[in-house]
Amino acid sequence: MARPIKGIRHGSIYLLDRLYYQAYVKSDLLNSAPFMEALNFSVGVLGNLERLRRIGIAEPFRISTGLFVESHVQFKGFGVSDLFFASKHGEDFYYSRYAKVNLICSKDYCPTPIYRGVPFFQAPLYNRLDIYYEFRSSFAKIRTQFVYNLMSDYTTTQDSYQVYFTVALDSYDLLNFILRKVHR
């Protein structure tokens, strides 16, 4: 057992250990429908191991595991993607206790608050539906995307939505495109 640090109570929380894991099987069905741009399906396990370390007390790891199913279809730039996650109690087992964690600070340093993980997966049931249009050129990818999130704790349901507009430029291809136009 470690010696207690002067001024810190026995049993005080000083660190959160967390290890995320994901194992899945994915099927790319593009060969059966070559006219599509994307057509795939995956199923797997998503979870984490976590424990709160305490001064002088050995804490076991808690295991949070859930099953997920994901599918993605894209045709002529239009796409739909869906992710469904189900578990007994969601990830981040200690989430409700994070606000009560007293950080151990010195006079010159105080650590940042504990990383809270991906908030959507804290719900035991989570579904994410993405609907988008993606334009591609030789040097750019422009995507307009609507995301609908649905979360439930088996008694209540909450939903939210997000809208994204993303522009991704490939600077190498963009420079080549400009140079070809200039040298004509």
MARBA-3410 file (N, C-alpha, C, O; in Angstrom, 1 decimal):
184
0.8,-1.2,0.0,0.0,0.0,0.0,0.9,1.2,0.0,1.9,1.3,0.7 ~ 0.5,2.2,-0.8,1.3,3.4,-0.9,1.1,4.3,0.4,0.0,4.3,1.0 ~ 2.1,5.0,0.7,2.0,5.9,1.9,1.2,7.1,1.5,1.3,7.6,0.5 ~ 0.3,7.4,2.5,-0.6,8.6,2.2,0.3,9.9,2.1,1.2,10.1,2.8 ~ -0.2,10.8,1.2,0.5,12.0,1.0,-0.1,13.0,2.1,-1.3,13.0,2.3
0.8,13.8,2.7,0.4,14.6,3.7,-0.7,15.6,3.2,-0.6,16.2,2.2 ~ -1.8,15.7,4.0,-2.9,16.5,3.7,-4.0,16.0,2.8,-5.0,16.6,2.5 ~ -3.8,14.7,2.3,-4.8,14.1,1.4,-5.4,12.9,2.1,-4.7,12.1,2.7 ~ -6.8,12.9,2.2,-7.5,11.9,2.9,-7.3,10.5,2.3,-7.2,10.4,1.1 ~ -7.3,9.5,3.1,-7.4,8.1,2.7,-8.7,7.9,1.9,-9.7,8.3,2.3
-8.6,7.3,0.7,-9.7,7.0,-0.1,-10.0,8.1,-1.1,-11.0,8.0,-1.9 ~ -9.2,9.2,-1.1,-9.5,10.3,-2.1,-9.2,9.7,-3.5,-8.3,8.9,-3.7 ~ -10.0,10.2,-4.5,-9.9,9.8,-5.9,-8.8,10.7,-6.5,-8.8,11.9,-6.4 ~ -7.8,10.1,-7.2,-6.8,10.9,-7.8,-6.6,10.6,-9.3,-5.8,11.3,-9.9 ~ -7.2,9.5,-9.8,-7.0,9.2,-11.3,-8.1,8.3,-11.8,-8.6,7.5,-11.0
-8.5,8.5,-13.0,-9.4,7.7,-13.7,-8.7,6.9,-14.8,-8.0,7.5,-15.7 ~ -8.7,5.6,-14.7,-8.1,4.8,-15.8,-9.2,4.3,-16.7,-10.3,3.8,-16.2 ~ -9.0,4.5,-18.0,-10.1,4.1,-19.0,-9.4,3.5,-20.2,-8.5,4.1,-20.7 ~ -9.9,2.4,-20.7,-9.4,1.8,-21.9,-10.7,1.5,-22.8,-11.5,0.7,-22.4 ~ -10.7,2.1,-23.9,-11.8,1.9,-24.9,-11.4,0.7,-25.8,-10.3,0.5,-26.1
-12.4,-0.1,-26.2,-12.2,-1.2,-27.2,-13.3,-1.3,-28.1,-14.5,-1.0,-27.8 ~ -13.0,-1.8,-29.3,-14.0,-2.0,-30.3,-13.6,-3.2,-31.2,-12.5,-3.3,-31.7 ~ -14.5,-4.2,-31.3,-14.2,-5.4,-32.1,-15.4,-5.5,-33.0,-16.6,-5.5,-32.5 ~ -15.2,-5.7,-34.3,-16.4,-5.7,-35.2,-16.0,-6.6,-36.5,-14.9,-6.9,-36.8 ~ -17.1,-6.9,-37.2,-17.0,-7.6,-38.4,-17.7,-6.7,-39.4,-18.8,-6.2,-39.2
-17.1,-6.4,-40.6,-17.6,-5.5,-41.6,-17.7,-6.2,-42.9,-16.8,-7.0,-43.3 ~ -18.8,-6.0,-43.6,-19.0,-6.6,-44.9,-19.2,-5.5,-45.9,-20.1,-4.6,-45.8 ~ -18.3,-5.5,-46.9,-18.4,-4.5,-48.0,-19.2,-5.2,-49.1,-18.7,-6.1,-49.7 ~ -20.4,-4.7,-49.4,-21.2,-5.3,-50.4,-21.2,-4.6,-51.7,-22.0,-4.8,-52.6 ~ -20.1,-3.8,-52.0,-20.0,-3.0,-53.2,-19.9,-3.9,-54.4,-20.3,-3.5,-55.5
-19.3,-5.1,-54.3,-19.2,-6.0,-55.5,-20.5,-6.5,-55.9,-20.7,-6.7,-57.1 ~ -21.5,-6.6,-55.0,-22.8,-7.0,-55.4,-23.7,-5.9,-56.0,-24.7,-6.2,-56.7 ~ -23.3,-4.7,-55.8,-24.0,-3.5,-56.4,-22.9,-2.5,-56.9,-22.8,-1.5,-56.2 ~ -22.2,-2.8,-58.0,-21.1,-1.9,-58.4,-21.5,-0.5,-58.8,-20.7,0.4,-58.9 ~ -22.8,-0.2,-59.0,-23.3,1.1,-59.4,-23.3,2.0,-58.2,-23.4,3.3,-58.3
-23.2,1.5,-57.0,-23.2,2.3,-55.7,-21.8,2.8,-55.5,-20.8,2.2,-55.9 ~ -21.7,3.9,-54.7,-20.4,4.4,-54.3,-20.0,3.8,-53.0,-18.8,3.7,-52.7 ~ -20.9,3.5,-52.1,-20.6,2.8,-50.8,-21.8,2.0,-50.5,-23.0,2.4,-50.6 ~ -21.5,0.8,-50.0,-22.6,-0.1,-49.5,-21.9,-1.1,-48.5,-21.3,-2.1,-49.0 ~ -22.1,-0.9,-47.2,-21.4,-1.7,-46.3,-22.3,-1.9,-45.0,-23.2,-1.1,-44.8
-21.9,-2.9,-44.2,-22.7,-3.2,-43.0,-21.7,-3.8,-42.0,-20.8,-4.6,-42.4 ~ -21.8,-3.4,-40.8,-20.9,-3.9,-39.7,-21.7,-4.2,-38.5,-22.7,-3.5,-38.2 ~ -21.2,-5.1,-37.7,-21.8,-5.4,-36.4,-20.6,-5.7,-35.4,-19.6,-6.3,-35.8 ~ -20.8,-5.4,-34.2,-19.7,-5.6,-33.3,-19.9,-5.2,-31.8,-21.1,-5.0,-31.4 ~ -18.9,-5.2,-31.1,-18.9,-4.9,-29.7,-18.1,-3.6,-29.4,-17.0,-3.4,-30.0
-18.6,-2.7,-28.6,-18.0,-1.4,-28.3,-18.1,-1.2,-26.8,-19.2,-1.4,-26.2 ~ -17.0,-0.9,-26.2,-17.0,-0.7,-24.7,-15.8,-0.2,-24.1,-14.9,0.3,-24.8 ~ -15.7,-0.2,-22.8,-14.5,0.3,-22.1,-14.4,-0.4,-20.8,-15.3,-1.0,-20.2 ~ -13.1,-0.4,-20.3,-12.8,-0.8,-19.0,-12.4,0.5,-18.2,-11.7,1.3,-18.8 ~ -12.9,0.7,-17.0,-12.5,1.9,-16.3,-12.6,1.6,-14.8,-13.3,0.8,-14.2
-11.8,2.4,-14.1,-11.8,2.4,-12.6,-11.3,3.8,-12.1,-10.5,4.5,-12.8 ~ -11.8,4.1,-11.0,-11.3,5.3,-10.3,-10.3,4.9,-9.3,-10.5,4.0,-8.4 ~ -9.1,5.4,-9.4,-8.0,5.1,-8.4,-8.3,5.9,-7.1,-8.6,7.1,-7.2 ~ -8.0,5.3,-6.0,-8.2,5.9,-4.7,-6.9,5.8,-3.9,-6.2,4.7,-4.0 ~ -6.6,6.7,-3.1,-5.5,6.6,-2.2,-5.7,5.5,-1.2,-6.6,5.6,-0.4
-4.8,4.5,-1.2,-4.8,3.5,-0.3,-5.9,2.4,-0.4,-6.0,1.5,0.4 ~ -6.7,2.5,-1.5,-7.8,1.5,-1.7,-7.6,0.9,-3.1,-7.6,1.7,-4.1 ~ -7.6,-0.4,-3.2,-7.6,-1.1,-4.5,-9.0,-1.2,-5.1,-9.9,-1.7,-4.5 ~ -9.1,-0.6,-6.3,-10.4,-0.6,-7.0,-10.4,-1.5,-8.2,-9.4,-1.4,-8.9 ~ -11.4,-2.4,-8.4,-11.3,-3.2,-9.6,-11.8,-2.4,-10.8,-12.5,-1.4,-10.6
-11.5,-2.9,-12.0,-12.0,-2.3,-13.2,-13.5,-2.7,-13.4,-13.9,-3.8,-13.1 ~ -14.3,-1.8,-13.9,-15.6,-2.0,-14.3,-15.7,-2.2,-15.8,-14.9,-1.5,-16.5 ~ -16.5,-3.1,-16.3,-16.6,-3.3,-17.7,-17.9,-2.8,-18.2,-19.0,-3.2,-17.7 ~ -17.9,-2.0,-19.2,-19.1,-1.5,-19.9,-19.0,-2.0,-21.4,-18.1,-1.7,-22.1 ~ -20.0,-2.8,-21.8,-20.0,-3.4,-23.1,-21.3,-3.2,-23.8,-22.4,-3.3,-23.1
-21.3,-2.9,-25.0,-22.5,-2.8,-25.8,-22.4,-3.3,-27.2,-21.2,-3.4,-27.6 ~ -23.5,-3.6,-27.8,-23.4,-4.1,-29.2,-23.8,-3.0,-30.1,-24.6,-2.1,-29.8 ~ -23.2,-2.9,-31.3,-23.5,-1.9,-32.3,-23.7,-2.5,-33.6,-23.1,-3.6,-34.0 ~ -24.6,-1.9,-34.4,-24.8,-2.3,-35.8,-24.7,-1.0,-36.6,-25.3,0.0,-36.2 ~ -24.0,-1.0,-37.7,-23.8,0.2,-38.5,-23.9,-0.2,-40.0,-23.5,-1.2,-40.4
-24.6,0.7,-40.7,-24.7,0.5,-42.2,-24.5,1.8,-42.9,-24.7,2.9,-42.3 ~ -24.1,1.7,-44.1,-23.7,2.9,-44.9,-24.1,2.7,-46.4,-23.6,1.7,-46.9 ~ -24.8,3.6,-47.0,-25.2,3.5,-48.4,-25.0,4.8,-49.0,-25.3,5.9,-48.5 ~ -24.3,4.8,-50.2,-24.1,6.1,-50.9,-24.2,5.8,-52.4,-23.7,4.9,-53.0 ~ -25.0,6.7,-53.1,-25.3,6.6,-54.5,-25.3,8.0,-55.1,-26.1,8.9,-54.7
-24.4,8.3,-56.1,-24.3,9.6,-56.8,-24.2,10.7,-55.8,-24.9,11.8,-56.0 ~ -23.4,10.6,-54.8,-23.2,11.7,-53.8,-24.1,11.7,-52.7,-23.8,12.3,-51.6 ~ -25.3,11.1,-52.8,-26.3,11.1,-51.7,-26.0,9.9,-50.9,-25.8,8.8,-51.4 ~ -26.0,10.1,-49.5,-25.7,9.0,-48.7,-26.5,8.9,-47.4,-27.0,10.0,-46.9 ~ -26.7,7.7,-46.8,-27.4,7.5,-45.6,-26.5,6.6,-44.8,-26.0,5.5,-45.3
-26.3,6.9,-43.5,-25.5,6.1,-42.6,-26.3,6.0,-41.3,-26.8,7.0,-40.8 ~ -26.3,4.8,-40.7,-27.0,4.6,-39.4,-26.1,3.8,-38.5,-25.5,2.8,-38.9 ~ -26.1,4.2,-37.2,-25.4,3.5,-36.2,-26.3,3.3,-35.0,-26.9,4.3,-34.5 ~ -26.5,2.1,-34.6,-27.3,1.7,-33.4,-26.5,1.1,-32.4,-25.7,0.1,-32.7 ~ -26.5,1.6,-31.1,-25.8,1.0,-30.0,-26.7,0.7,-28.9,-27.6,1.5,-28.5
-26.6,-0.5,-28.3,-27.4,-0.9,-27.2,-26.5,-1.6,-26.1,-25.6,-2.4,-26.4 ~ -26.7,-1.2,-24.9,-26.0,-1.8,-23.8,-26.9,-1.8,-22.5,-28.0,-1.3,-22.5 ~ -26.4,-2.4,-21.4,-27.1,-2.5,-20.2,-27.2,-1.1,-19.5,-28.3,-0.7,-19.1 ~ -26.1,-0.4,-19.4,-26.1,0.9,-18.7,-25.3,2.0,-19.4,-25.1,3.0,-18.8 ~ -24.9,1.7,-20.6,-24.1,2.7,-21.3,-22.6,2.7,-20.9,-22.2,2.0,-20.0
-21.8,3.5,-21.6,-20.4,3.6,-21.3,-20.2,4.6,-20.2,-21.1,5.3,-19.7 ~ -18.9,4.7,-19.7,-18.5,5.7,-18.7,-19.3,5.5,-17.4,-20.1,6.3,-17.0 ~ -19.0,4.3,-16.8,-19.7,3.9,-15.6,-19.7,4.9,-14.5,-20.6,5.1,-13.8 ~ -18.6,5.7,-14.4,-18.4,6.6,-13.3,-18.9,8.0,-13.7,-18.6,9.0,-12.9 ~ -19.5,8.2,-14.8,-19.8,9.5,-15.3,-20.6,10.4,-14.2,-20.3,11.6,-14.1
-21.5,9.8,-13.5,-22.3,10.6,-12.6,-21.5,11.1,-11.4,-21.9,12.0,-10.7 ~ -20.3,10.5,-11.2,-19.5,10.9,-10.0,-18.4,11.9,-10.4,-17.7,12.4,-9.5 ~ -18.2,12.2,-11.7,-17.1,13.0,-12.1,-17.2,14.4,-11.5,-16.2,15.0,-11.1 ~ -18.4,15.0,-11.3,-18.5,16.3,-10.8,-18.1,16.3,-9.3,-17.8,17.4,-8.8 ~ -18.2,15.2,-8.6,-17.8,15.1,-7.2,-16.3,14.9,-7.0,-15.9,14.8,-5.8
-15.6,14.7,-8.0,-14.1,14.4,-7.9,-13.4,15.7,-7.4,-13.4,16.7,-8.1 ~ -12.7,15.6,-6.3,-11.9,16.7,-5.9,-10.5,16.5,-6.4,-9.8,15.5,-6.2 ~ -10.1,17.5,-7.3,-8.8,17.4,-7.9,-7.7,17.7,-6.8,-7.9,18.6,-6.0 ~ -6.6,17.0,-6.9,-5.5,17.2,-6.0,-4.6,18.2,-6.6,-3.9,17.9,-7.6 ~ -4.5,19.4,-6.1,-3.8,20.5,-6.7,-2.7,20.9,-5.8,-2.8,20.9,-4.5
-1.6,21.3,-6.4,-0.5,22.0,-5.6,-0.7,23.5,-5.7,-1.6,23.9,-6.4 ~ 0.2,24.3,-5.1,0.0,25.7,-5.2,0.3,26.2,-6.7,-0.2,27.3,-7.0 ~ 1.1,25.4,-7.5,1.4,25.9,-8.8,0.7,25.1,-9.9,0.8,25.5,-11.1 ~ 0.1,24.0,-9.6,-0.5,23.2,-10.7,-1.8,22.5,-10.2,-1.9,22.0,-9.1 ~ -2.8,22.5,-11.1,-4.0,21.8,-10.9,-4.4,21.1,-12.2,-4.5,21.7,-13.2
-4.5,19.8,-12.2,-4.8,19.1,-13.4,-6.1,19.4,-14.0,-7.0,20.0,-13.4 ~ -6.3,19.1,-15.3,-7.5,19.4,-16.0,-8.6,18.4,-15.5,-8.2,17.3,-15.0 ~ -9.9,18.7,-15.6,-10.9,17.8,-15.2,-10.8,16.5,-16.0,-10.2,16.4,-17.0 ~ -11.5,15.5,-15.5,-11.4,14.1,-16.1,-12.1,14.1,-17.4,-13.2,14.7,-17.5 ~ -11.5,13.5,-18.4,-12.1,13.4,-19.7,-13.4,12.6,-19.7,-13.4,11.5,-19.1
-14.4,13.1,-20.2,-15.8,12.5,-20.0,-16.2,11.6,-21.2,-17.3,11.1,-21.2 ~ -15.3,11.4,-22.2,-15.6,10.4,-23.2,-16.6,11.0,-24.2,-16.9,12.2,-24.2 ~ -17.2,10.1,-25.0,-18.2,10.5,-26.0,-19.5,10.5,-25.4,-20.0,9.4,-25.0 ~ -20.2,11.6,-25.2,-21.4,11.7,-24.4,-22.6,10.8,-24.9,-23.4,10.3,-24.1 ~ -22.7,10.6,-26.3,-23.8,9.9,-26.8,-23.8,8.4,-26.3,-24.8,7.8,-26.1
-22.6,7.9,-26.1,-22.5,6.5,-25.7,-22.7,6.3,-24.2,-22.6,5.2,-23.7 ~ -22.9,7.4,-23.5,-23.3,7.2,-22.1,-24.7,6.8,-21.9,-25.1,6.3,-20.8 ~ -25.5,6.9,-23.0,-26.9,6.4,-22.9,-26.9,4.9,-23.3,-26.1,4.5,-24.1 ~ -27.7,4.1,-22.6,-27.8,2.7,-22.9,-28.2,2.4,-24.3,-27.8,1.4,-24.9 ~ -29.1,3.2,-24.8,-29.6,3.0,-26.2,-29.2,4.3,-27.0,-29.6,5.4,-26.5
-28.6,4.2,-28.1,-28.2,5.3,-28.9,-28.3,5.0,-30.4,-27.9,3.9,-30.8 ~ -28.9,5.9,-31.1,-29.0,5.7,-32.6,-28.6,7.1,-33.2,-29.1,8.1,-32.8 ~ -27.8,7.0,-34.3,-27.3,8.1,-35.0,-27.6,7.9,-36.5,-27.2,6.9,-37.1 ~ -28.4,8.8,-37.1,-28.7,8.7,-38.5,-28.1,9.9,-39.2,-28.4,11.0,-38.8 ~ -27.3,9.6,-40.2,-26.6,10.7,-41.0,-27.3,10.6,-42.4,-27.4,9.6,-43.0
-27.7,11.8,-42.9,-28.2,11.9,-44.3,-27.3,13.1,-44.9,-27.2,14.1,-44.3 ~ -26.7,12.8,-46.0,-25.8,13.8,-46.6,-25.7,13.8,-48.1,-26.2,12.8,-48.7 ~ -25.2,14.9,-48.6,-24.8,14.9,-50.0,-23.3,15.3,-50.1,-22.9,16.2,-49.4 ~ -22.6,14.6,-50.9,-21.1,14.8,-51.0,-20.7,15.1,-52.4,-21.0,14.2,-53.3 ~ -20.1,16.2,-52.7,-19.6,16.6,-54.0,-18.1,16.3,-54.0,-17.4,16.8,-53.1
-17.6,15.7,-55.0,-16.2,15.4,-55.1,-15.6,15.9,-56.5,-16.3,15.8,-57.5 ~ -14.5,16.6,-56.4,-13.7,16.9,-57.6,-12.4,16.4,-57.5,-12.1,15.6,-56.5 ~ -11.5,16.7,-58.4,-10.1,16.2,-58.3,-9.3,16.7,-57.1,-8.4,16.0,-56.7 ~ -9.7,17.8,-56.6,-9.0,18.4,-55.4,-9.8,18.8,-54.2,-9.3,19.2,-53.2 ~ -11.1,18.5,-54.3,-12.0,19.0,-53.2,-13.1,17.9,-52.9,-13.5,17.2,-53.8
-13.5,17.9,-51.6,-14.7,17.1,-51.2,-15.5,18.1,-50.4,-15.1,18.6,-49.3 ~ -16.8,18.3,-50.8,-17.7,19.2,-50.1,-18.9,18.4,-49.6,-19.5,17.7,-50.5 ~ -19.2,18.4,-48.4,-20.3,17.6,-47.8,-21.2,18.5,-47.0,-20.8,19.2,-46.1 ~ -22.5,18.3,-47.3,-23.6,18.9,-46.4,-24.2,17.7,-45.8,-24.6,16.7,-46.4 ~ -24.3,17.8,-44.4,-24.7,16.6,-43.7,-25.7,17.0,-42.6,-25.5,18.0,-41.9
-26.8,16.2,-42.4,-27.7,16.3,-41.3,-27.6,15.1,-40.5,-27.6,13.9,-41.0 ~ -27.4,15.3,-39.1,-27.3,14.1,-38.2,-28.4,14.2,-37.2,-28.6,15.2,-36.5 ~ -29.1,13.1,-37.0,-30.1,13.0,-36.0,-29.7,12.0,-35.0,-29.4,10.8,-35.3 ~ -29.7,12.4,-33.7,-29.2,11.6,-32.6,-30.5,11.3,-31.7,-31.2,12.2,-31.4 ~ -30.6,10.0,-31.3,-31.7,9.6,-30.4,-31.1,8.8,-29.3,-30.4,7.8,-29.6
-31.3,9.2,-28.1,-30.8,8.5,-26.9,-31.9,8.1,-25.9,-32.9,8.8,-25.8 ~ -31.7,7.0,-25.2,-32.7,6.5,-24.3,-32.0,5.8,-23.1,-31.0,5.2,-23.3 ~ -32.6,6.0,-21.9,-32.1,5.2,-20.8,-33.1,4.2,-20.4,-33.1,3.7,-19.2 ~ -33.9,3.7,-21.3,-35.0,2.7,-21.2,-36.2,3.3,-20.5,-37.2,2.6,-20.6 ~ -36.2,4.5,-20.0,-37.4,5.1,-19.4,-37.8,6.4,-20.1,-39.0,6.6,-20.4
-36.8,7.2,-20.5,-37.0,8.4,-21.2,-36.2,8.4,-22.4,-35.2,7.7,-22.6 ~ -36.6,9.2,-23.4,-35.9,9.4,-24.7,-35.6,10.8,-24.9,-36.5,11.7,-24.7 ~ -34.4,11.1,-25.5,-34.1,12.4,-25.8,-33.5,12.4,-27.3,-33.0,11.4,-27.7 ~ -33.7,13.5,-28.0,-33.1,13.6,-29.3,-32.5,14.9,-29.6,-32.8,15.9,-28.9 ~ -31.6,14.9,-30.6,-31.0,16.2,-30.9,-30.6,16.0,-32.4,-30.6,14.9,-33.0
-30.2,17.2,-33.0,-29.8,17.1,-34.4,-28.6,18.0,-34.6,-28.4,19.0,-33.8 ~ -27.8,17.8,-35.6,-26.6,18.6,-35.9,-26.6,18.8,-37.4,-27.1,17.9,-38.2 ~ -26.1,19.9,-37.9,-26.0,20.1,-39.3,-24.6,20.5,-39.6,-24.0,21.4,-38.9 ~ -23.9,19.9,-40.5,-22.5,20.1,-40.9,-22.4,20.6,-42.3,-23.2,20.1,-43.2 ~ -21.4,21.4,-42.5,-21.0,21.8,-43.9,-19.5,21.7,-43.9,-18.9,22.5,-43.2
-18.9,20.7,-44.6,-17.5,20.5,-44.5,-16.9,20.6,-45.9,-17.4,20.1,-46.9 ~ -15.8,21.3,-46.0,-15.0,21.5,-47.2,-13.6,20.9,-46.9,-12.9,21.4,-46.0 ~ -13.2,19.9,-47.7,-11.9,19.4,-47.5,-11.1,19.5,-48.9,-11.6,19.1,-49.9 ~ -10.0,20.2,-48.8,-9.2,20.4,-50.0,-7.9,19.6,-49.9,-7.3,19.5,-48.9 ~ -7.5,19.0,-51.0,-6.3,18.3,-51.2,-5.3,19.3,-51.8,-5.4,19.6,-53.0
-4.4,19.9,-51.0,-3.6,21.0,-51.4,-2.6,20.6,-52.6,-2.4,21.4,-53.5 ~ -2.2,19.4,-52.6,-1.3,18.9,-53.7,-2.1,18.9,-55.0,-1.6,19.4,-56.0 ~ -3.3,18.3,-55.0,-4.1,18.2,-56.2,-4.6,19.6,-56.6,-4.7,19.9,-57.8 ~ -4.9,20.4,-55.7,-5.3,21.8,-56.0,-4.2,22.6,-56.7,-4.4,23.3,-57.6 ~ -3.0,22.5,-56.1,-1.8,23.2,-56.7,-1.6,22.7,-58.2,-1.3,23.5,-59.1
-1.7,21.4,-58.4,-1.5,20.8,-59.7,-2.6,21.3,-60.7,-2.3,21.6,-61.8 ~ -3.8,21.4,-60.2,-4.9,21.9,-61.0,-4.7,23.3,-61.4,-4.9,23.7,-62.6 ~ -4.2,24.2,-60.5,-3.9,25.6,-60.8,-2.8,25.7,-61.7,-2.9,26.5,-62.7 ~ -1.7,24.9,-61.5,-0.6,25.0,-62.4,-0.9,24.5,-63.8,-0.4,25.1,-64.8 ~ -1.8,23.5,-64.0,-2.2,23.1,-65.3,-3.0,24.2,-66.0,-2.8,24.4,-67.2
-3.8,24.9,-65.3,-4.6,26.0,-65.9,-3.7,27.2,-66.3,-3.9,27.9,-67.3 ~ -2.7,27.5,-65.5,-1.8,28.6,-65.7,-0.9,28.3,-66.9,-0.6,29.2,-67.7 ~ -0.4,27.1,-67.1,0.5,26.7,-68.2,-0.1,26.4,-69.5,0.5,25.8,-70.4 ~ -1.4,26.6,-69.7,-2.1,26.3,-70.9,-1.9,27.4,-71.9,-2.4,27.3,-73.0
END
